[in-house]
Amino acid sequence: MTVQEKLDLITATIDDMKGEDVQILDVREKTSIADYFVVCSASNDRLLSAIAERVEEKMRELKERPLRREGGTNGWILHDYGDIVLHVMRDEQRQFYDLETLWRTMQPNPDVR
């Protein structure tokens, strides 16, 4: 499965689950921890969990499992799929941490790749 196919599956699943404001951040030139971050918002904790669970379910159908899972009780769930890290966040956490601005304004790291 290509990275683009994974991105398409993850974003389509988020859309189906009514996740909001899906953003794909290309971080290939900025960090070695992943190629892309997918960030989306959920309006409540129940939806937050449901989105993360459904994405994991869909990825497992294609033999892709998260390397790591974090969060759940603090309004932020992270699933690390190696080349893609999924961040499902409540609006409050998303506004506070503002991952989009952080990663978009970060300068490329010449030591990466």
C-alpha positions in Angstrom: 0.0 0.0 0.0 1.4 3.4 -1.0 1.5 6.4 1.2 -1.0 8.1 -1.0 -3.4 5.2 -0.7 -3.1 5.3 3.1 -3.7 9.1 3.1 -6.7 8.6 0.9 -8.1 5.9 3.1 -7.5 7.8 6.3 -9.1 11.1 5.0 -12.1 9.3 3.5 -12.7 7.5 6.7 -12.5 10.7 8.7 -14.9 12.3 6.2 -17.3 9.4 6.6 -17.2 9.7 10.3 -17.9 13.5 10.2 -14.5 14.6 11.3 -13.9 18.2 10.7 -11.2 20.4 9.1 -8.9 17.6 7.9 -5.4 18.8 7.1 -2.5 16.8 5.6 0.8 18.2 6.6 3.9 17.2 4.6 6.7 17.0 7.1 9.2 14.9 5.0 11.8 17.7 4.9 11.3 18.7 8.5 11.5 15.5 10.6 12.4 11.8 10.3 9.5 10.6 12.5 7.0 10.6 9.6 6.3 11.7 6.1 2.8 13.2 6.8 0.7 14.2 9.7 -3.1 14.0 9.3 -4.9 16.3 11.7 -8.6 16.5 12.2 -11.1 17.8 14.7 -13.9 16.1 16.5 -16.7 18.0 18.3 -16.8 15.7 21.3 -15.0 12.8 23.0 -17.3 10.1 21.7 -16.7 11.2 18.1 -12.9 11.6 18.8 -12.7 7.9 19.8 -15.1 6.7 17.1 -12.9 8.4 14.4 -9.7 6.9 15.7 -11.2 3.5 16.0 -12.8 3.5 12.6 -9.5 4.6 10.9 -7.7 1.8 12.8 -10.3 -0.7 11.7 -10.1 0.3 8.0 -6.3 0.3 8.1 -6.3 -3.2 9.7 -8.5 -4.5 6.8 -5.5 -3.7 4.6 -3.0 -5.2 7.1 -1.8 -1.9 8.4 -1.6 -1.5 12.2 -0.5 1.4 14.2 3.0 1.2 15.6 1.9 3.2 18.6 -1.3 4.7 20.0 -1.5 7.5 22.5 -4.1 9.7 24.2 -7.8 9.3 24.4 -8.7 10.9 27.7 -7.3 14.3 27.1 -9.1 15.3 23.9 -6.3 14.1 21.6 -5.7 10.7 20.1 -2.5 9.9 18.1 -2.0 6.8 15.9 1.5 6.3 14.4 1.4 4.3 11.2 5.1 4.9 10.5 5.0 7.1 7.5 1.7 8.8 8.6 0.8 10.0 12.1 -2.9 10.6 12.7 -3.9 13.3 15.2 -7.6 13.4 16.1 -8.2 16.4 18.4 -10.9 18.2 20.1 -11.2 21.8 19.0 -9.7 23.2 22.3 -6.6 21.1 22.0 -6.2 21.7 18.3 -6.3 25.5 18.8 -4.0 25.4 21.8 -1.3 23.2 20.2 -1.8 24.6 16.6 0.2 21.8 14.9 -0.6 23.2 11.5 1.2 26.5 12.1 4.0 24.9 14.0 4.9 22.4 11.2 4.2 24.8 8.3 6.4 27.5 9.6 9.2 25.2 10.6 12.2 25.4 8.3 13.4 22.3 6.5 16.0 20.3 8.4 19.1 19.7 6.2 19.9 16.5 8.2 16.6 14.8 7.2 17.0 12.4 4.4 
